[in-house]
Amino acid sequence: MVCDHSHSEDIIQEAFLKAIKNGPKMRSDTNIPAWIKLLARNTALDFLRKSKRDRQVLAESYVNISETFFDEVSVAYEVETKQRDEVLYQARRCAIFG
C-alpha cells in the first residue's frame, strides 16, 4: 500500500504498538490474526491519509510562496520599466532639444 520500505517499517511498528496496547482489552473469542491484519491495514490507511494531508499543506504553502515571489518580481519589473522609460524619455528629449 505504501511502496516505501522505511514507511512500511514505521507502519508495522505503529501497528505492533497498537496491538500491544489494545491486546489485553480483546475478548477471548476474537480472531486474533484477522484483528492484527485489520489493525495493520487501518494503520497504513491512517498513514496514507496523514501523508496526503501533509502534502496538501506543503503544496498550499509552496503556492503562497510562489505567488508572493511572482508578485514581487512583477512589481520590480514594473518599477524598472518605468525608470527605464523615464531615462529614455529624458535622453531623447536632451538629444532633440540639445
N, CA, C and O atoms as CSV, one atom per row, in Angstrom:
chain,resi,resn,atom,element,x,y,z
A,1,MET,N,N,0.816,-1.201,0.000
A,1,MET,CA,C,0.000,0.000,0.000
A,1,MET,C,C,0.859,1.265,0.000
A,1,MET,O,O,0.457,2.290,-0.551
A,2,VAL,N,N,2.033,1.195,0.613
A,2,VAL,CA,C,2.854,2.388,0.801
A,2,VAL,C,C,3.958,2.502,-0.239
A,2,VAL,O,O,4.332,3.612,-0.618
A,3,CYS,N,N,4.479,1.390,-0.703
A,3,CYS,CA,C,5.540,1.351,-1.723
A,3,CYS,C,C,6.839,2.009,-1.265
A,3,CYS,O,O,7.587,2.537,-2.088
A,4,ASP,N,N,7.107,1.985,0.007
A,4,ASP,CA,C,8.361,2.508,0.540
A,4,ASP,C,C,8.723,1.676,1.764
A,4,ASP,O,O,7.957,1.594,2.724
A,5,HIS,N,N,9.889,1.066,1.715
A,5,HIS,CA,C,10.279,0.126,2.765
A,5,HIS,C,C,10.352,0.799,4.140
A,5,HIS,O,O,9.879,0.235,5.127
A,6,SER,N,N,10.929,1.977,4.212
A,6,SER,CA,C,11.069,2.638,5.516
A,6,SER,C,C,9.710,3.030,6.088
A,6,SER,O,O,9.493,2.932,7.296
A,7,HIS,N,N,8.786,3.477,5.218
A,7,HIS,CA,C,7.435,3.805,5.697
A,7,HIS,C,C,6.706,2.536,6.140
A,7,HIS,O,O,5.955,2.547,7.116
A,8,SER,N,N,6.936,1.451,5.414
A,8,SER,CA,C,6.319,0.179,5.799
A,8,SER,C,C,6.781,-0.253,7.184
A,8,SER,O,O,5.984,-0.727,7.993
A,9,GLU,N,N,8.064,-0.087,7.449
A,9,GLU,CA,C,8.591,-0.425,8.775
A,9,GLU,C,C,7.947,0.443,9.851
A,9,GLU,O,O,7.597,-0.056,10.921
A,10,ASP,N,N,7.790,1.719,9.582
A,10,ASP,CA,C,7.155,2.619,10.547
A,10,ASP,C,C,5.713,2.202,10.821
A,10,ASP,O,O,5.263,2.207,11.967
A,11,ILE,N,N,4.999,1.843,9.767
A,11,ILE,CA,C,3.601,1.431,9.912
A,11,ILE,C,C,3.506,0.135,10.705
A,11,ILE,O,O,2.644,-0.005,11.573
A,12,ILE,N,N,4.387,-0.808,10.409
A,12,ILE,CA,C,4.390,-2.078,11.146
A,12,ILE,C,C,4.682,-1.847,12.627
A,12,ILE,O,O,4.051,-2.447,13.497
A,13,GLN,N,N,5.641,-0.974,12.897
A,13,GLN,CA,C,5.970,-0.688,14.294
A,13,GLN,C,C,4.788,-0.042,15.010
A,13,GLN,O,O,4.481,-0.399,16.148
A,14,GLU,N,N,4.128,0.901,14.353
A,14,GLU,CA,C,2.979,1.561,14.971
A,14,GLU,C,C,1.839,0.570,15.194
A,14,GLU,O,O,1.192,0.590,16.241
A,15,ALA,N,N,1.591,-0.302,14.206
A,15,ALA,CA,C,0.549,-1.321,14.351
A,15,ALA,C,C,0.891,-2.287,15.492
A,15,ALA,O,O,0.010,-2.703,16.244
A,16,PHE,N,N,2.153,-2.633,15.610
A,16,PHE,CA,C,2.589,-3.519,16.698
A,16,PHE,C,C,2.340,-2.867,18.058
A,16,PHE,O,O,1.852,-3.516,18.983
A,17,LEU,N,N,2.676,-1.585,18.174
A,17,LEU,CA,C,2.444,-0.883,19.433
A,17,LEU,C,C,0.951,-0.810,19.773
A,17,LEU,O,O,0.566,-0.943,20.934
A,18,LYS,N,N,0.119,-0.598,18.754
A,18,LYS,CA,C,-1.330,-0.587,18.980
A,18,LYS,C,C,-1.810,-1.968,19.416
A,18,LYS,O,O,-2.671,-2.080,20.289
A,19,ALA,N,N,-1.255,-3.020,18.809
A,19,ALA,CA,C,-1.643,-4.377,19.176
A,19,ALA,C,C,-1.258,-4.682,20.624
A,19,ALA,O,O,-2.035,-5.283,21.365
A,20,ILE,N,N,-0.064,-4.269,21.017
A,20,ILE,CA,C,0.383,-4.487,22.398
A,20,ILE,C,C,-0.510,-3.717,23.376
A,20,ILE,O,O,-0.879,-4.229,24.433
A,21,LYS,N,N,-0.845,-2.500,23.009
A,21,LYS,CA,C,-1.652,-1.644,23.890
A,21,LYS,C,C,-3.088,-2.160,24.021
A,21,LYS,O,O,-3.640,-2.193,25.120
A,22,ASN,N,N,-3.686,-2.560,22.901
A,22,ASN,CA,C,-5.101,-2.937,22.899
A,22,ASN,C,C,-5.344,-4.435,22.992
A,22,ASN,O,O,-6.492,-4.856,23.130
A,23,GLY,N,N,-4.302,-5.250,22.922
A,23,GLY,CA,C,-4.444,-6.700,23.000
A,23,GLY,C,C,-5.128,-7.190,24.254
A,23,GLY,O,O,-6.032,-8.021,24.171
A,24,PRO,N,N,-4.724,-6.701,25.416
A,24,PRO,CA,C,-5.364,-7.192,26.645
A,24,PRO,C,C,-6.853,-6.850,26.745
A,24,PRO,O,O,-7.567,-7.477,27.527
A,25,LYS,N,N,-7.331,-5.888,25.985
A,25,LYS,CA,C,-8.739,-5.485,26.033
A,25,LYS,C,C,-9.624,-6.376,25.160
A,25,LYS,O,O,-10.849,-6.267,25.208
A,26,MET,N,N,-9.010,-7.260,24.360
A,26,MET,CA,C,-9.763,-8.082,23.422
A,26,MET,C,C,-10.536,-9.184,24.133
A,26,MET,O,O,-10.149,-9.659,25.200
A,27,ARG,N,N,-11.646,-9.576,23.502
A,27,ARG,CA,C,-12.412,-10.716,24.012
A,27,ARG,C,C,-11.707,-12.006,23.620
A,27,ARG,O,O,-10.945,-12.027,22.653
A,28,SER,N,N,-11.946,-13.048,24.338
A,28,SER,CA,C,-11.256,-14.320,24.085
A,28,SER,C,C,-11.726,-14.986,22.792
A,28,SER,O,O,-10.991,-15.798,22.228
A,29,ASP,N,N,-12.916,-14.670,22.312
A,29,ASP,CA,C,-13.421,-15.321,21.105
A,29,ASP,C,C,-13.046,-14.556,19.820
A,29,ASP,O,O,-13.529,-14.895,18.740
A,30,THR,N,N,-12.202,-13.544,19.930
A,30,THR,CA,C,-11.797,-12.748,18.777
A,30,THR,C,C,-10.781,-13.510,17.932
A,30,THR,O,O,-9.893,-14.182,18.457
A,31,ASN,N,N,-10.930,-13.391,16.611
A,31,ASN,CA,C,-9.979,-13.994,15.684
A,31,ASN,C,C,-8.743,-13.080,15.643
A,31,ASN,O,O,-8.750,-12.052,14.966
A,32,ILE,N,N,-7.709,-13.455,16.356
A,32,ILE,CA,C,-6.533,-12.599,16.532
A,32,ILE,C,C,-5.797,-12.322,15.221
A,32,ILE,O,O,-5.466,-11.162,14.974
A,33,PRO,N,N,-5.520,-13.306,14.366
A,33,PRO,CA,C,-4.838,-12.987,13.098
A,33,PRO,C,C,-5.629,-11.996,12.226
A,33,PRO,O,O,-5.042,-11.102,11.617
A,34,ALA,N,N,-6.942,-12.155,12.170
A,34,ALA,CA,C,-7.769,-11.224,11.386
A,34,ALA,C,C,-7.730,-9.827,12.014
A,34,ALA,O,O,-7.673,-8.823,11.304
A,35,TRP,N,N,-7.761,-9.772,13.332
A,35,TRP,CA,C,-7.713,-8.483,14.026
A,35,TRP,C,C,-6.386,-7.774,13.762
A,35,TRP,O,O,-6.365,-6.564,13.535
A,36,ILE,N,N,-5.293,-8.508,13.789
A,36,ILE,CA,C,-3.968,-7.916,13.531
A,36,ILE,C,C,-3.881,-7.408,12.093
A,36,ILE,O,O,-3.336,-6.333,11.845
A,37,LYS,N,N,-4.424,-8.189,11.134
A,37,LYS,CA,C,-4.431,-7.735,9.736
A,37,LYS,C,C,-5.244,-6.451,9.581
A,37,LYS,O,O,-4.823,-5.520,8.895
A,38,LEU,N,N,-6.392,-6.410,10.212
A,38,LEU,CA,C,-7.242,-5.224,10.147
A,38,LEU,C,C,-6.549,-4.025,10.807
A,38,LEU,O,O,-6.619,-2.906,10.299
A,39,LEU,N,N,-5.898,-4.262,11.914
A,39,LEU,CA,C,-5.170,-3.205,12.611
A,39,LEU,C,C,-4.040,-2.654,11.737
A,39,LEU,O,O,-3.858,-1.440,11.646
A,40,ALA,N,N,-3.290,-3.542,11.099
A,40,ALA,CA,C,-2.201,-3.109,10.215
A,40,ALA,C,C,-2.747,-2.349,9.010
A,40,ALA,O,O,-2.177,-1.336,8.604
A,41,ARG,N,N,-3.839,-2.829,8.442
A,41,ARG,CA,C,-4.448,-2.153,7.292
A,41,ARG,C,C,-4.917,-0.755,7.678
A,41,ARG,O,O,-4.648,0.210,6.963
A,42,ASN,N,N,-5.605,-0.643,8.788
A,42,ASN,CA,C,-6.106,0.668,9.227
A,42,ASN,C,C,-4.961,1.622,9.574
A,42,ASN,O,O,-5.056,2.823,9.325
A,43,THR,N,N,-3.903,1.097,10.136
A,43,THR,CA,C,-2.737,1.928,10.445
A,43,THR,C,C,-2.102,2.449,9.152
A,43,THR,O,O,-1.696,3.610,9.087
A,44,ALA,N,N,-2.015,1.608,8.135
A,44,ALA,CA,C,-1.472,2.032,6.839
A,44,ALA,C,C,-2.368,3.098,6.202
A,44,ALA,O,O,-1.870,4.077,5.647
A,45,LEU,N,N,-3.687,2.908,6.281
A,45,LEU,CA,C,-4.607,3.906,5.723
A,45,LEU,C,C,-4.495,5.238,6.460
A,45,LEU,O,O,-4.542,6.301,5.841
A,46,ASP,N,N,-4.349,5.177,7.774
A,46,ASP,CA,C,-4.152,6.412,8.552
A,46,ASP,C,C,-2.881,7.127,8.113
A,46,ASP,O,O,-2.861,8.349,7.971
A,47,PHE,N,N,-1.826,6.354,7.901
A,47,PHE,CA,C,-0.559,6.934,7.453
A,47,PHE,C,C,-0.729,7.602,6.090
A,47,PHE,O,O,-0.239,8.711,5.876
A,48,LEU,N,N,-1.426,6.928,5.166
A,48,LEU,CA,C,-1.635,7.496,3.831
A,48,LEU,C,C,-2.465,8.773,3.888
A,48,LEU,O,O,-2.180,9.737,3.178
A,49,ARG,N,N,-3.497,8.776,4.739
A,49,ARG,CA,C,-4.312,9.990,4.891
A,49,ARG,C,C,-3.477,11.136,5.443
A,49,ARG,O,O,-3.564,12.268,4.968
A,50,LYS,N,N,-2.669,10.832,6.449
A,50,LYS,CA,C,-1.824,11.866,7.049
A,50,LYS,C,C,-0.810,12.385,6.029
A,50,LYS,O,O,-0.559,13.588,5.959
A,51,SER,N,N,-0.230,11.485,5.243
A,51,SER,CA,C,0.736,11.900,4.225
A,51,SER,C,C,0.078,12.791,3.182
A,51,SER,O,O,0.657,13.789,2.753
A,52,LYS,N,N,-1.113,12.432,2.784
A,52,LYS,CA,C,-1.837,13.231,1.792
A,52,LYS,C,C,-2.129,14.628,2.344
A,52,LYS,O,O,-1.964,15.624,1.640
A,53,ARG,N,N,-2.559,14.695,3.596
A,53,ARG,CA,C,-2.856,15.984,4.232
A,53,ARG,C,C,-1.589,16.828,4.337
A,53,ARG,O,O,-1.620,18.032,4.083
A,54,ASP,N,N,-0.470,16.197,4.712
A,54,ASP,CA,C,0.800,16.926,4.822
A,54,ASP,C,C,1.262,17.446,3.469
A,54,ASP,O,O,1.789,18.555,3.377
A,55,ARG,N,N,1.068,16.649,2.414
A,55,ARG,CA,C,1.451,17.101,1.068
A,55,ARG,C,C,0.603,18.278,0.636
A,55,ARG,O,O,1.105,19.196,-0.013
A,56,GLN,N,N,-0.700,18.269,0.990
A,56,GLN,CA,C,-1.568,19.374,0.616
A,56,GLN,C,C,-1.143,20.652,1.325
A,56,GLN,O,O,-1.123,21.724,0.720
A,57,VAL,N,N,-0.804,20.541,2.601
A,57,VAL,CA,C,-0.351,21.715,3.344
A,57,VAL,C,C,0.934,22.246,2.742
A,57,VAL,O,O,1.093,23.456,2.575
A,58,LEU,N,N,1.851,21.348,2.413
A,58,LEU,CA,C,3.110,21.754,1.798
A,58,LEU,C,C,2.864,22.402,0.441
A,58,LEU,O,O,3.466,23.428,0.122
A,59,ALA,N,N,1.985,21.811,-0.353
A,59,ALA,CA,C,1.688,22.363,-1.679
A,59,ALA,C,C,1.051,23.737,-1.559
A,59,ALA,O,O,1.369,24.637,-2.336
A,60,GLU,N,N,0.140,23.911,-0.580
A,60,GLU,CA,C,-0.506,25.212,-0.398
A,60,GLU,C,C,0.505,26.257,0.025
A,60,GLU,O,O,0.456,27.388,-0.459
A,61,SER,N,N,1.420,25.910,0.918
A,61,SER,CA,C,2.418,26.882,1.345
A,61,SER,C,C,3.371,27.207,0.204
A,61,SER,O,O,3.838,28.340,0.095
A,62,TYR,N,N,3.670,26.217,-0.659
A,62,TYR,CA,C,4.520,26.466,-1.819
A,62,TYR,C,C,3.822,27.413,-2.791
A,62,TYR,O,O,4.453,28.306,-3.356
A,63,VAL,N,N,2.523,27.216,-2.983
A,63,VAL,CA,C,1.758,28.097,-3.867
A,63,VAL,C,C,1.795,29.519,-3.327
A,63,VAL,O,O,1.980,30.466,-4.091
A,64,ASN,N,N,1.622,29.678,-2.029
A,64,ASN,CA,C,1.657,31.017,-1.439
A,64,ASN,C,C,3.020,31.666,-1.630
A,64,ASN,O,O,3.100,32.856,-1.933
A,65,ILE,N,N,4.085,30.907,-1.459
A,65,ILE,CA,C,5.432,31.436,-1.657
A,65,ILE,C,C,5.623,31.823,-3.113
A,65,ILE,O,O,6.180,32.880,-3.410
A,66,SER,N,N,5.166,30.976,-4.020
A,66,SER,CA,C,5.318,31.245,-5.449
A,66,SER,C,C,4.572,32.507,-5.847
A,66,SER,O,O,5.102,33.346,-6.576
A,67,GLU,N,N,3.337,32.642,-5.367
A,67,GLU,CA,C,2.554,33.823,-5.709
A,67,GLU,C,C,3.231,35.081,-5.184
A,67,GLU,O,O,3.295,36.090,-5.886
A,68,THR,N,N,3.736,35.029,-3.960
A,68,THR,CA,C,4.416,36.177,-3.388
A,68,THR,C,C,5.653,36.516,-4.205
A,68,THR,O,O,5.909,37.686,-4.488
A,69,PHE,N,N,6.411,35.514,-4.580
A,69,PHE,CA,C,7.619,35.734,-5.373
A,69,PHE,C,C,7.277,36.394,-6.699
A,69,PHE,O,O,7.916,37.367,-7.099
A,70,PHE,N,N,6.258,35.857,-7.386
A,70,PHE,CA,C,5.906,36.408,-8.692
A,70,PHE,C,C,5.317,37.806,-8.565
A,70,PHE,O,O,5.504,38.636,-9.454
A,71,ASP,N,N,4.604,38.081,-7.470
A,71,ASP,CA,C,4.101,39.434,-7.247
A,71,ASP,C,C,5.262,40.402,-7.085
A,71,ASP,O,O,5.253,41.500,-7.643
A,72,GLU,N,N,6.271,39.979,-6.307
A,72,GLU,CA,C,7.437,40.842,-6.102
A,72,GLU,C,C,8.197,41.049,-7.409
A,72,GLU,O,O,8.668,42.152,-7.686
A,73,VAL,N,N,8.316,40.002,-8.205
A,73,VAL,CA,C,9.016,40.111,-9.479
A,73,VAL,C,C,8.266,41.048,-10.410
A,73,VAL,O,O,8.883,41.879,-11.078
A,74,SER,N,N,6.941,40.929,-10.463
A,74,SER,CA,C,6.171,41.783,-11.364
A,74,SER,C,C,6.220,43.240,-10.915
A,74,SER,O,O,6.262,44.134,-11.760
A,75,VAL,N,N,6.217,43.503,-9.615
A,75,VAL,CA,C,6.336,44.872,-9.121
A,75,VAL,C,C,7.710,45.431,-9.470
A,75,VAL,O,O,7.824,46.566,-9.934
A,76,ALA,N,N,8.749,44.638,-9.248
A,76,ALA,CA,C,10.105,45.084,-9.584
A,76,ALA,C,C,10.221,45.352,-11.084
A,76,ALA,O,O,10.855,46.323,-11.496
A,77,TYR,N,N,9.617,44.500,-11.890
A,77,TYR,CA,C,9.652,44.680,-13.339
A,77,TYR,C,C,8.959,45.983,-13.738
A,77,TYR,O,O,9.457,46.725,-14.584
A,78,GLU,N,N,7.822,46.250,-13.130
A,78,GLU,CA,C,7.098,47.491,-13.442
A,78,GLU,C,C,7.913,48.722,-13.057
A,78,GLU,O,O,7.970,49.690,-13.815
A,79,VAL,N,N,8.538,48.689,-11.893
A,79,VAL,CA,C,9.362,49.819,-11.448
A,79,VAL,C,C,10.530,50.024,-12.401
A,79,VAL,O,O,10.808,51.148,-12.819
A,80,GLU,N,N,11.212,48.938,-12.745
A,80,GLU,CA,C,12.347,49.051,-13.673
A,80,GLU,C,C,11.894,49.564,-15.040
A,80,GLU,O,O,12.591,50.372,-15.653
A,81,THR,N,N,10.763,49.117,-15.515
A,81,THR,CA,C,10.247,49.564,-16.805
A,81,THR,C,C,9.942,51.060,-16.775
A,81,THR,O,O,10.274,51.782,-17.716
A,82,LYS,N,N,9.316,51.521,-15.704
A,82,LYS,CA,C,9.004,52.959,-15.588
A,82,LYS,C,C,10.275,53.788,-15.518
A,82,LYS,O,O,10.375,54.835,-16.158
A,83,GLN,N,N,11.246,53.324,-14.742
A,83,GLN,CA,C,12.509,54.064,-14.642
A,83,GLN,C,C,13.231,54.086,-15.983
A,83,GLN,O,O,13.763,55.124,-16.378
A,84,ARG,N,N,13.257,52.973,-16.678
A,84,ARG,CA,C,13.900,52.901,-17.994
A,84,ARG,C,C,13.213,53.850,-18.976
A,84,ARG,O,O,13.880,54.588,-19.701
A,85,ASP,N,N,11.888,53.829,-18.999
A,85,ASP,CA,C,11.143,54.701,-19.905
A,85,ASP,C,C,11.412,56.172,-19.601
A,85,ASP,O,O,11.534,56.998,-20.505
A,86,GLU,N,N,11.503,56.481,-18.307
A,86,GLU,CA,C,11.766,57.869,-17.915
A,86,GLU,C,C,13.165,58.303,-18.354
A,86,GLU,O,O,13.333,59.411,-18.864
A,87,VAL,N,N,14.158,57.455,-18.165
A,87,VAL,CA,C,15.532,57.769,-18.571
A,87,VAL,C,C,15.607,57.918,-20.087
A,87,VAL,O,O,16.252,58.838,-20.590
A,88,LEU,N,N,14.952,57.016,-20.815
A,88,LEU,CA,C,14.947,57.100,-22.284
A,88,LEU,C,C,14.246,58.372,-22.761
A,88,LEU,O,O,14.696,59.016,-23.709
A,89,TYR,N,N,13.159,58.725,-22.110
A,89,TYR,CA,C,12.430,59.944,-22.482
A,89,TYR,C,C,13.315,61.166,-22.268
A,89,TYR,O,O,13.381,62.056,-23.117
A,90,GLN,N,N,13.999,61.197,-21.113
A,90,GLN,CA,C,14.876,62.343,-20.832
A,90,GLN,C,C,16.047,62.377,-21.813
A,90,GLN,O,O,16.430,63.456,-22.265
A,91,ALA,N,N,16.617,61.239,-22.148
A,91,ALA,CA,C,17.731,61.190,-23.097
A,91,ALA,C,C,17.268,61.635,-24.474
A,91,ALA,O,O,17.975,62.374,-25.158
A,92,ARG,N,N,16.117,61.202,-24.875
A,92,ARG,CA,C,15.565,61.589,-26.190
A,92,ARG,C,C,15.274,63.085,-26.211
A,92,ARG,O,O,15.538,63.766,-27.201
A,93,ARG,N,N,14.734,63.578,-25.121
A,93,ARG,CA,C,14.396,64.999,-25.030
A,93,ARG,C,C,15.663,65.853,-25.097
A,93,ARG,O,O,15.679,66.894,-25.753
A,94,CYS,N,N,16.730,65.406,-24.412
A,94,CYS,CA,C,18.017,66.147,-24.448
A,94,CYS,C,C,18.613,66.104,-25.856
A,94,CYS,O,O,19.209,67.076,-26.321
A,95,ALA,N,N,18.441,64.962,-26.526
A,95,ALA,CA,C,19.003,64.832,-27.878
A,95,ALA,C,C,18.264,65.727,-28.861
A,95,ALA,O,O,18.867,66.284,-29.778
A,96,ILE,N,N,16.962,65.864,-28.670
A,96,ILE,CA,C,16.159,66.679,-29.598
A,96,ILE,C,C,16.378,68.156,-29.321
A,96,ILE,O,O,16.620,68.934,-30.244
A,97,PHE,N,N,16.293,68.553,-28.039
A,97,PHE,CA,C,16.352,69.973,-27.696
A,97,PHE,C,C,17.771,70.429,-27.368
A,97,PHE,O,O,18.012,71.622,-27.187
A,98,GLY,N,N,18.695,69.502,-27.291
A,98,GLY,CA,C,20.107,69.817,-27.113
A,98,GLY,C,C,20.414,70.347,-25.817
A,98,GLY,O,O,21.571,70.655,-25.534
